[in-house]
C-alpha cells in the first residue's frame, strides 16, 4: 500500500500552484540581482564541468529562471518542481529545457547518475524530520564525485503564510541553521567543499547561506 502524501507536500504544491504567475514575475531578476549567489553558482558550474560535465538537475526549479541561468553557464541541466503550474510555466518560457513534476522526498531518478544537483531555496519547505531522508535521496542520485549546491535563509523560526500575492495559501518557509545542515550532509555521506554566509541585503530580514558539497569518489568506510 502506498503511504499517503504528507500534508506539507500537498500544501506546498497547492500554494505554489496558486501564486505561480506572481512568483515568476517577482523572481525574474534573481540570478542577476545577487553577485555572491552568481559567484557560487559559477563555481558549482566550473566544478561540474571540470569533473566531466555530466547531467545536472535543479530540484525546486519553479518558473525555471535559475535552471536557465545555469544552462548559460554550460551545464546539461533540467528542472524538477512539485508544482504542475510552475512546471507548465517553465516549459512555456524555456521550451529548449526539460522540466518535470516531482518531489525531493521521492526522487524518480536512477541511482548514481547525476554530476550535479542544485536545491536553490527549496529545502526551506521540508519539515525538519524529513531533511535526513532528502539528503539521502540527493546522495543516492549523485554519481561518485557529484556536486551538491544548497541555498537557504538562515535562522531558527519558521514563517507561516495563509495569504500570498492575494491568494489563500498554507505555506511554511523554514529558516535553517548552517551548522545543522552541514552536520546532516555529513551524516548523509557528503564531503563539505565550501560554505558562504552573507549578511542580509537592505530589503531582507535574515542572512543567507549557500553550501557546496560533494559525494566522495570512493565509498566512506
MARMARMAR-938213 format. One record per residue: x, y, z of N, C-alpha, C in turn. Coordinates in steps of 0.02 Angstrom, whole numbers. Layout:
% MARMARMAR-938213
npx/npy/npz/capx/capy/capz/cpx/cpy/cpz
X/Y/Z/X/Y/Z/X/Y/Z
...
END
This chain:
% MARMARMAR-938213
npx/npy/npz/capx/capy/capz/cpx/cpy/cpz
42/-60/0/0/0/0/44/63/0
28/110/-44/66/172/-48/49/216/12
102/244/43/92/288/100/58/352/77
14/380/119/-19/443/100/33/499/94
20/544/49/65/601/39/63/646/101
121/667/126/121/712/184/85/777/170
54/804/222/15/866/215/59/924/192
122/927/215/164/984/196/180/983/121
183/923/92/194/918/20/132/944/-18
73/921/3/11/944/-30/3/1019/-23
16/1046/36/8/1118/47/57/1159/6
119/1135/2/170/1172/-37/152/1171/-110
131/1114/-136/112/1109/-206/53/1157/-221
1/1154/-180/-58/1196/-191/-41/1270/-185
3/1287/-138/21/1357/-129/58/1385/-189
106/1347/-215/143/1371/-273/101/1368/-337
56/1321/-342/9/1324/-398/-30/1390/-398
-50/1411/-339/-92/1472/-333/-53/1535/-349
11/1538/-329/49/1600/-336/98/1599/-394
95/1549/-437/147/1538/-487/161/1600/-529
110/1631/-556/120/1688/-601/153/1747/-564
129/1761/-504/156/1817/-465/228/1802/-444
240/1741/-423/308/1722/-402/357/1727/-460
336/1705/-519/379/1707/-578/398/1779/-594
350/1825/-589/364/1895/-603/413/1923/-551
403/1906/-488/447/1931/-435/519/1906/-443
527/1844/-466/593/1812/-467/629/1819/-533
604/1859/-579/634/1864/-645/709/1882/-643
728/1927/-598/796/1952/-598/840/1920/-545
817/1866/-513/855/1839/-456/927/1821/-472
943/1784/-525/1014/1767/-536/1057/1829/-547
1030/1881/-579/1068/1940/-594/1074/1987/-534
1027/1981/-486/1024/2030/-431/1072/2014/-374
1101/1956/-370/1141/1935/-313/1211/1914/-337
1260/1959/-334/1327/1942/-360/1360/1885/-322
1349/1880/-256/1378/1825/-218/1345/1759/-238
1279/1759/-249/1246/1699/-273/1272/1678/-341
1282/1727/-386/1309/1712/-452/1378/1681/-447
1417/1705/-399/1485/1680/-391/1485/1606/-373
1443/1586/-325/1444/1516/-304/1410/1472/-356
1360/1498/-392/1332/1461/-448/1384/1449/-502
1424/1501/-515/1478/1493/-564/1530/1443/-542
1546/1444/-478/1594/1395/-451/1567/1324/-458
1504/1315/-440/1472/1250/-448/1476/1226/-520
1460/1270/-568/1462/1252/-639/1533/1233/-660
1582/1271/-637/1651/1255/-655/1673/1187/-628
1653/1173/-566/1670/1108/-537/1639/1051/-578
1575/1058/-595/1541/1004/-632/1574/994/-700
1591/1049/-734/1623/1043/-799/1692/1012/-793
1730/1031/-741/1796/1002/-732/1793/928/-716
1737/907/-685/1728/836/-668/1707/794/-728
1688/826/-783/1667/789/-842/1601/810/-871
1567/859/-839/1508/891/-868/1450/843/-881
1434/801/-833/1376/757/-839/1311/794/-825
1255/757/-822/1190/789/-813/1181/818/-743
1145/874/-740/1130/910/-678/1055/920/-673
1029/918/-613/958/931/-601/951/986/-549
905/1033/-562/885/1080/-510/820/1055/-479
821/1044/-413/762/1020/-377/727/1081/-346
664/1090/-365/628/1151/-345/641/1206/-394
635/1191/-458/655/1237/-512/605/1293/-524
545/1289/-495/497/1344/-501/483/1364/-573
483/1430/-587/469/1452/-655/527/1445/-703
584/1418/-679/637/1398/-724/695/1446/-734
693/1504/-702/744/1553/-718/813/1532/-695
818/1498/-638/884/1477/-614/911/1419/-656
867/1373/-676/888/1319/-721/915/1349/-786
880/1399/-812/903/1431/-874/970/1467/-864
977/1499/-807/1041/1533/-793/1099/1483/-791
1088/1426/-759/1141/1375/-755/1155/1346/-824
1105/1343/-867/1117/1320/-936/1163/1367/-972
1157/1433/-960/1202/1481/-992/1274/1473/-968
1282/1440/-910/1350/1427/-884/1379/1362/-911
1344/1331/-958/1370/1273/-992/1349/1206/-965
1300/1204/-919/1280/1141/-889/1225/1106/-929
1227/1041/-930/1174/999/-958/1123/989/-903
1074/1035/-898/1032/1038/-840/958/1033/-857
920/1004/-812/847/1002/-816/820/1020/-747
754/1030/-744/723/1051/-682/668/1004/-659
660/999/-594/605/961/-564/571/1006/-513
504/1009/-515/468/1050/-467/405/1014/-445
384/1030/-384/324/1000/-354/260/1024/-387
261/1087/-409/200/1120/-434/190/1109/-509
136/1077/-530/124/1069/-602/114/1135/-638
87/1185/-604/79/1250/-636/147/1282/-648
192/1276/-600/261/1302/-610/295/1265/-667
287/1199/-670/319/1160/-723/293/1182/-791
227/1190/-797/198/1211/-861/224/1280/-881
230/1325/-832/256/1392/-847/328/1390/-870
369/1349/-835/439/1343/-855/446/1314/-925
405/1265/-941/408/1236/-1009/390/1286/-1062
341/1329/-1048/322/1381/-1097/377/1433/-1105
407/1452/-1049/457/1506/-1051/524/1482/-1079
542/1420/-1064/607/1393/-1086/596/1327/-1122
567/1329/-1182/550/1266/-1217/611/1224/-1236
669/1254/-1234/730/1216/-1251/755/1173/-1193
726/1184/-1133/747/1147/-1073/693/1096/-1053
713/1049/-1012/667/997/-990/647/1008/-917
582/1009/-904/556/1017/-836/505/962/-823
509/933/-763/464/878/-744/436/891/-674
377/861/-661/349/863/-594/383/811/-550
393/828/-487/422/781/-441/435/812/-373
451/770/-324/463/793/-256/532/770/-234
568/813/-198/634/794/-173/630/741/-119
571/729/-92/564/675/-43/557/606/-76
547/605/-141/538/542/-177/561/550/-249
626/557/-258/654/572/-324/650/511/-370
618/521/-426/611/468/-476/671/472/-524
730/461/-497/792/464/-535/834/403/-519
870/376/-569/912/317/-555/969/334/-507
993/283/-474/1049/291/-428/1112/311/-467
1150/358/-437/1218/372/-460/1224/398/-531
1176/438/-554/1176/460/-624/1190/534/-634
1188/574/-582/1194/647/-590/1265/671/-574
1288/718/-614/1351/752/-599/1342/809/-549
1280/834/-545/1267/890/-500/1194/895/-484
1180/924/-425/1112/935/-403/1110/1001/-367
1061/1043/-384/1052/1109/-354/983/1111/-320
982/1133/-257/919/1147/-222/925/1219/-197
903/1265/-239/913/1337/-227/851/1365/-193
854/1372/-128/798/1396/-87/736/1352/-94
746/1286/-96/689/1240/-99/686/1193/-39
742/1180/-5/737/1137/55/702/1174/112
689/1239/104/656/1278/157/584/1257/168
556/1216/123/487/1193/130/483/1123/159
539/1093/176/540/1024/202/536/1025/278
492/984/307/489/980/380/556/953/406
579/976/464/647/958/487/660/883/491
610/844/511/621/773/519/630/737/452
613/770/397/622/740/331/688/758/298
725/806/326/787/827/294/838/771/288
849/728/338/896/673/328/877/628/269
813/615/261/790/574/205/802/610/138
789/675/136/800/713/75/874/712/56
918/723/104/990/723/88/1014/653/68
983/602/96/999/534/74/978/523/2
921/552/-17/899/548/-87/948/584/-133
971/643/-113/1020/680/-153/1083/639/-162
1106/609/-107/1167/568/-110/1157/508/-156
1099/478/-153/1085/418/-194/1089/433/-268
1061/489/-291/1056/502/-363/1120/532/-392
1164/558/-350/1227/585/-374/1277/529/-388
1315/537/-442/1370/491/-456/1427/505/-408
1471/456/-398/1531/470/-357/1567/532/-383
1583/578/-338/1614/641/-358/1564/695/-376
1499/678/-377/1448/727/-396/1442/784/-347
1422/842/-372/1421/904/-334/1349/921/-312
1343/949/-252/1279/972/-225/1286/1045/-205
1235/1085/-223/1233/1155/-203/1166/1170/-172
1167/1195/-110/1107/1214/-74/1108/1289/-59
1049/1320/-57/1042/1389/-34/980/1394/10
984/1435/62/928/1443/108/938/1504/152
882/1528/180/886/1582/229/907/1554/297
942/1595/336/969/1572/400/925/1597/457
914/1553/505/876/1572/564/847/1511/599
806/1524/649/778/1470/689/703/1463/683
669/1518/669/596/1518/671/566/1511/601
519/1464/591/484/1460/527/435/1518/520
418/1533/458/367/1584/444/310/1550/408
250/1561/432/191/1531/403/149/1586/369
124/1570/309/82/1617/271/16/1584/253
-38/1618/270/-105/1599/249/-127/1637/186
-88/1688/168/-103/1728/109/-38/1750/76
-36/1748/10/22/1772/-27/-1/1798/-95
19/1858/-112/1/1888/-176/-75/1890/-186
-112/1896/-131/-185/1899/-136/-218/1831/-143
-181/1777/-135/-209/1710/-140/-208/1675/-72
-259/1635/-59/-259/1595/2/-210/1536/-6
-164/1530/41/-115/1476/38/-105/1449/109
-67/1395/113/-44/1368/178/29/1349/167
74/1399/173/144/1389/156/188/1404/217
235/1359/229/285/1368/281/353/1376/250
388/1429/271/457/1442/249/502/1433/310
546/1385/307/588/1368/365/658/1397/357
675/1440/402/744/1464/405/786/1410/440
847/1403/419/887/1345/439/954/1365/467
983/1321/507/1049/1332/536/1102/1301/490
1151/1340/467/1204/1311/426/1241/1255/461
1252/1262/526/1287/1208/562/1246/1144/561
1180/1150/570/1137/1091/570/1136/1059/500
1132/1100/448/1129/1073/380/1195/1039/362
1252/1069/381/1315/1037/364/1323/971/402
1299/968/464/1302/906/501/1259/852/468
1199/870/446/1155/821/412/1186/798/346
1218/843/311/1251/824/248/1307/774/261
1346/786/313/1400/739/330/1371/671/349
1316/671/387/1284/608/406/1258/571/344
1238/608/292/1213/577/231/1270/552/187
1332/567/205/1390/542/167/1425/594/124
1407/658/130/1437/710/89/1501/737/121
1546/761/79/1604/799/100/1590/873/86
1602/916/134/1590/988/126/1647/1020/87
1630/1061/37/1679/1095/-4/1685/1169/14
1628/1202/25/1628/1274/39/1562/1293/71
1565/1346/111/1505/1374/142/1510/1450/139
1458/1481/113/1454/1554/109/1396/1578/152
1411/1621/200/1360/1653/241/1363/1727/228
1310/1754/199/1310/1826/184/1258/1862/227
1273/1923/243/1226/1963/281/1167/1983/237
1109/1998/267/1051/2016/227/1062/2081/189
1034/2084/129/1032/2147/93/980/2192/126
976/2254/102/934/2304/136/861/2284/142
836/2245/94/765/2227/95/753/2157/122
803/2128/156/797/2059/180/801/2058/257
762/2014/288/763/2011/361/816/1966/391
845/1921/351/889/1870/379/951/1861/336
1005/1833/364/1062/1812/323/1042/1754/278
1085/1741/229/1075/1686/183/1137/1642/182
1128/1578/169/1184/1531/165/1181/1492/100
1240/1479/73/1248/1433/16/1302/1382/35
1287/1319/23/1333/1265/42/1348/1222/-19
1411/1211/-31/1434/1169/-86/1466/1106/-57
1441/1049/-78/1465/985/-52/1476/936/-110
1506/879/-94/1522/830/-145/1511/759/-118
1484/716/-160/1482/645/-144/1552/617/-156
1581/582/-107/1650/558/-115/1658/513/-176
1718/514/-203/1733/470/-260/1733/397/-240
1753/384/-178/1755/316/-153/1708/312/-93
1673/255/-85/1629/248/-26/1668/257/38
1635/291/85/1667/303/150/1655/243/195
1709/215/222/1703/157/264/1707/173/338
END
